[in-house]
Amino acid sequence: MSLKVPKSSNIQLFKEGYKHLSGLEDAVLRNIQAVAELSDLVRTSFGPNGRNKLVINHLGRLFVTSDAATIIREIEVVHPAAKLLVMASQAQEAEMGDATNLVLILAGEMLKKAEHLLVMGLHPSEAIKGYESASAKALAELETLSCSSLPTPLTHEALTRAIKPAIASKQYGYEDTLAELVAEAALSVMPQNPKLFNVDNVRVVKIMGGSLSGSKVVQGMVLGREPEGDVKKVTKAKVAVFTNPIDVAQTETKGTVLIKNADEMLNFTRGEEQHMEKIFSELAASGVKVVIGGSSIGDLALHYLNRHHILVLK
C-alpha cells in the first residue's frame, strides 16, 4: 500500500506570465489565431504593389519596407506557434531567396480553413491528411502548368529572360539593364550543376557618384577604397594576404624607459625598424607586389612597403 504525498498547488515551474493551455479551445485554436494574426500583418505587403510597413525594432532603429523577410526579422515574435511560421519563412529565404511572404500568407490561410473544420468536429489528424493529399495533387498539377524552362547548358539570352520579371518587381524600369548584368555575372561563376550555385560568389560594390548606367561586371575582385601607399597600380602581381594587422606587435604591459642622450633615442627603435625592414625585404625578394592587411597597417610598415614599391590594401 502506497501513501500519496499531497502536492502544493503553488509550485512555479515557469517564469511569471507563462500560461499552460490544453484542449481544442485553449491550445489549438489559440495557436491558429496567433499564426493568422502574423499572416494578416504582412498580407498587405504582398506583391509588387504591396504597401510599405513602418517597423521600429527593439534597438529603436526604423525601417520602411514591404519585404516580408525584413519585417519578420525586425519584429519580436513571442508566440511559439507564430515562431514556427517565422522559421518556415526564414528557411524559404535561405533556400530560395524569395516568396517569404507567400509562405506566411499561405500558411495563415490554410490554418484559417482548418479552424472551421476543427470547430465542426473534425480531428486534427484528418485535416493534416487532407492537406497532404492536396499538396501531392498540387505538385503534380504544377508540372503541367509550366510554360517555359531554361535550356541545358544555360545561355545568356535564356537566363536574362528568366531574371527580368523578378528584377522588374523590385527595380521597375531598370530590368533590361540589370537583367543583362546579373545574367553575365551569374554565368561567369555558374557550376555545372546550377543547384549548387552560391550567391556569395557575386558581389555588388557601390561607387559614390556613379550611376546605374555605368555598372559593369568585373571578372575578379573590386574594393571600394583607394590603396594606402604611394603605389596605385600593379598588373600581373603576386598577392600576399594577411588576416592580422601589419604593424609592430604591442605588449600587454606598459613600461617606462629612461633615455639620457640623443644616441639612445636613435637606437631605441632601431631594432624594430631593422626587423620590419627584413620582413618586407624578404616579401619583395619573393616577388610579392601587392599586400592586403586584415585591419590596420602601421606607418613604419607602410614606409618600408612604399620603399619596395609594393601596393598596399586594407
C-alpha positions in Angstrom: 0.0 0.0 0.0 1.5 3.3 -1.0 0.9 6.7 0.6 0.0 9.6 -1.7 2.0 12.7 -0.8 0.0 15.9 -1.2 1.5 18.4 -3.6 1.4 22.2 -3.3 -0.8 24.0 -5.8 1.6 27.0 -6.0 4.7 25.4 -7.5 6.2 27.8 -10.0 7.8 25.9 -12.9 8.0 28.7 -15.4 8.7 32.4 -15.3 6.0 34.8 -14.3 3.5 35.4 -17.0 3.6 31.9 -18.6 0.4 30.1 -19.2 -0.4 26.4 -19.7 -3.2 25.7 -22.2 -4.6 22.4 -23.3 -7.5 21.1 -25.4 -9.0 22.3 -28.7 -10.4 25.6 -27.5 -7.4 26.7 -25.4 -4.4 25.3 -27.3 -5.1 24.6 -31.0 -7.4 27.5 -31.8 -5.2 30.0 -30.0 -2.2 28.8 -32.0 -4.2 29.2 -35.2 -5.2 32.7 -34.2 -1.6 33.7 -33.5 -0.5 32.4 -36.9 -3.4 34.1 -38.6 -2.5 37.4 -36.9 1.1 37.2 -38.2 -0.2 36.3 -41.7 -2.6 39.3 -41.7 0.3 41.6 -40.6 2.2 41.0 -43.8 -0.7 40.3 -46.2 -0.9 44.0 -47.4 2.8 44.0 -48.3 2.4 41.1 -50.8 3.3 41.6 -54.5 4.9 44.4 -56.5 2.1 46.8 -55.4 2.4 45.9 -51.7 2.3 48.6 -49.1 5.3 49.6 -47.0 5.4 49.0 -43.3 7.0 51.3 -40.7 8.9 48.9 -38.3 10.8 50.0 -35.2 12.8 47.2 -33.8 14.0 46.6 -30.2 17.0 48.8 -30.7 14.9 51.7 -31.8 16.0 51.5 -35.5 13.4 52.5 -38.0 12.7 50.5 -41.2 10.3 51.4 -44.0 10.0 48.3 -46.2 7.5 45.9 -47.9 9.9 43.0 -47.7 8.4 40.3 -45.5 11.8 38.8 -44.6 12.9 42.2 -43.2 9.6 42.7 -41.4 9.6 39.4 -39.5 13.4 39.7 -38.8 13.0 43.0 -37.1 9.7 42.4 -35.1 9.8 40.4 -31.9 7.6 37.3 -32.3 6.9 35.7 -28.9 4.2 33.2 -29.5 5.6 29.6 -30.1 3.3 28.8 -33.0 4.0 32.1 -34.7 7.7 31.5 -34.2 7.4 28.2 -36.2 5.9 30.2 -39.1 8.8 32.7 -38.8 11.3 29.8 -39.0 9.5 28.4 -42.1 9.7 31.8 -43.8 13.4 32.1 -42.9 14.1 28.7 -44.3 12.3 29.8 -47.5 14.5 32.9 -47.6 17.7 30.8 -47.1 16.9 28.2 -49.7 15.1 30.1 -52.4 15.7 33.8 -51.6 12.1 34.8 -52.4 8.5 34.1 -51.7 8.8 34.6 -47.9 5.6 36.5 -47.8 3.8 33.8 -49.8 4.8 31.2 -47.1 3.3 33.4 -44.3 0.1 34.1 -46.2 -0.5 30.6 -47.5 0.1 29.0 -44.1 -2.2 31.5 -42.4 -4.9 30.9 -44.9 -4.6 27.1 -44.6 -4.9 27.3 -40.9 -7.9 29.6 -41.1 -9.7 27.0 -43.3 -8.6 24.2 -40.9 -10.1 26.2 -38.0 -13.6 25.8 -39.5 -13.1 22.0 -39.9 -11.9 21.6 -36.3 -14.9 23.6 -34.9 -17.2 21.3 -36.9 -15.6 18.3 -35.1 -13.0 17.0 -37.5 -9.9 15.6 -35.8 -6.6 17.4 -36.5 -5.0 14.3 -37.9 -7.8 14.1 -40.5 -7.2 17.7 -41.6 -3.5 17.0 -41.9 -4.1 14.0 -44.2 -6.3 16.2 -46.3 -3.6 18.9 -46.7 -1.0 16.2 -47.5 -3.2 14.8 -50.3 -3.8 18.3 -51.6 -0.1 19.0 -51.6 0.7 15.9 -53.7 -2.1 16.9 -56.1 -0.8 20.5 -56.4 2.8 19.3 -57.1 1.5 17.1 -59.8 -0.5 19.9 -61.4 2.4 22.3 -61.3 4.3 20.1 -63.7 1.6 20.5 -66.3 1.4 24.3 -65.8 5.0 25.1 -66.9 5.0 27.5 -69.8 8.8 27.6 -70.4 12.0 26.2 -69.0 15.7 27.0 -69.1 17.9 25.1 -71.5 20.9 23.0 -70.5 23.5 24.3 -70.7 22.3 27.8 -69.7 22.6 30.6 -72.2 22.9 34.3 -71.6 19.7 35.1 -73.5 17.6 32.5 -71.7 18.9 33.4 -68.3 18.2 37.1 -69.0 14.6 36.4 -69.9 14.1 34.4 -66.7 15.7 37.0 -64.5 13.9 40.1 -66.0 10.4 39.5 -64.3 12.0 39.1 -60.9 14.0 42.3 -61.2 11.1 44.2 -62.6 9.1 43.7 -59.4 11.9 45.4 -57.4 13.5 47.8 -59.8 10.8 48.6 -62.4 12.2 50.5 -65.4 15.8 49.2 -65.0 15.1 45.5 -65.5 16.6 45.4 -69.0 20.0 46.8 -67.8 20.1 44.9 -64.6 19.0 41.5 -66.0 21.9 41.6 -68.5 24.4 42.3 -65.8 23.0 39.7 -63.4 22.9 37.1 -66.1 26.5 37.8 -67.2 27.8 37.7 -63.6 25.9 34.5 -62.7 27.1 32.7 -65.8 30.7 33.6 -65.0 30.6 31.6 -61.7 27.9 29.1 -62.6 28.9 25.5 -61.6 28.0 22.5 -63.8 25.0 21.8 -61.5 23.1 25.1 -61.2 21.5 23.9 -58.0 24.9 24.3 -56.4 25.2 28.0 -57.3 26.5 30.1 -54.4 25.0 33.6 -54.4 28.0 34.8 -52.3 30.2 34.4 -55.4 28.6 37.5 -56.9 29.1 40.8 -55.0 27.9 44.3 -55.7 30.2 47.3 -54.9 28.7 50.8 -54.9 30.9 53.7 -56.0 29.9 57.2 -54.8 29.0 59.5 -57.7 28.3 56.7 -60.1 25.0 55.8 -61.8 23.2 52.6 -62.8 24.1 53.1 -66.4 27.8 52.9 -65.5 27.5 49.5 -63.9 29.5 46.6 -65.3 30.7 43.1 -64.5 34.3 42.7 -63.4 35.9 39.3 -63.5 37.8 39.5 -60.2 37.5 41.5 -57.0 36.6 45.1 -56.6 37.5 47.0 -53.5 35.7 50.2 -52.7 38.7 52.2 -51.4 42.0 53.6 -52.5 45.3 51.9 -51.8 47.1 53.0 -48.6 50.6 53.7 -50.0 52.2 55.5 -52.9 51.8 52.7 -55.4 48.4 52.9 -57.1 48.5 50.4 -59.9 50.1 47.0 -60.4 49.5 44.4 -63.1 50.1 40.7 -63.1 51.2 40.8 -59.5 51.8 38.2 -56.8 49.5 38.9 -53.8 50.1 38.3 -50.1 47.0 38.4 -47.9 47.3 38.8 -44.1 44.3 38.4 -41.8 46.2 40.2 -38.9 47.3 43.8 -38.7 50.6 44.7 -40.4 52.3 46.6 -37.6 54.7 46.1 -34.7 53.2 43.9 -32.0 52.4 45.8 -28.8 52.9 44.1 -25.4 50.0 44.0 -22.9 52.1 45.5 -20.1 53.4 49.1 -20.1 56.9 50.2 -19.1 59.0 53.3 -18.6 62.3 53.9 -20.5 64.8 56.5 -19.4 66.7 58.0 -22.3 69.7 60.1 -21.4 71.0 61.4 -24.8 70.2 61.6 -28.5 72.1 58.4 -29.4 69.9 56.4 -27.1 66.9 58.0 -28.7 68.1 56.9 -32.1 68.9 53.4 -31.0 65.7 52.9 -29.1 63.6 51.9 -32.1 66.4 50.7 -34.4 65.8 47.1 -33.6 62.1 47.3 -34.6 63.0 49.1 -37.8 65.6 46.5 -38.7 63.1 43.7 -38.0 60.4 45.3 -40.1 62.8 46.1 -43.0 64.0 42.4 -43.0 60.4 41.1 -43.2 59.4 43.4 -46.2 62.7 42.9 -47.9 62.0 39.1 -47.9 58.5 39.7 -49.2 59.8 41.9 -52.1 62.5 39.3 -52.8 59.8 36.6 -53.1 58.1 38.6 -55.9 55.2 40.0 -53.9 53.8 43.1 -55.5 50.5 43.5 -53.5 50.0 43.2 -49.8 46.5 43.1 -48.2 46.2 43.7 -44.5 43.5 42.5 -42.2 42.7 45.5 -40.1 45.4 48.1 -39.7 48.7 49.0 -41.3 51.3 50.8 -39.3 53.2 53.9 -40.5 56.6 52.1 -40.2 55.3 49.1 -42.2 53.8 51.4 -44.8 57.1 53.2 -45.2 59.1 50.1 -46.0 56.3 48.8 -48.3 56.5 52.1 -50.3 60.3 51.7 -50.4 59.9 48.3 -52.1 57.2 49.6 -54.4 54.5 47.3 -53.0 50.9 48.2 -53.4 49.1 48.1 -50.0 45.3 47.5 -49.4 43.5 47.4 -46.2 
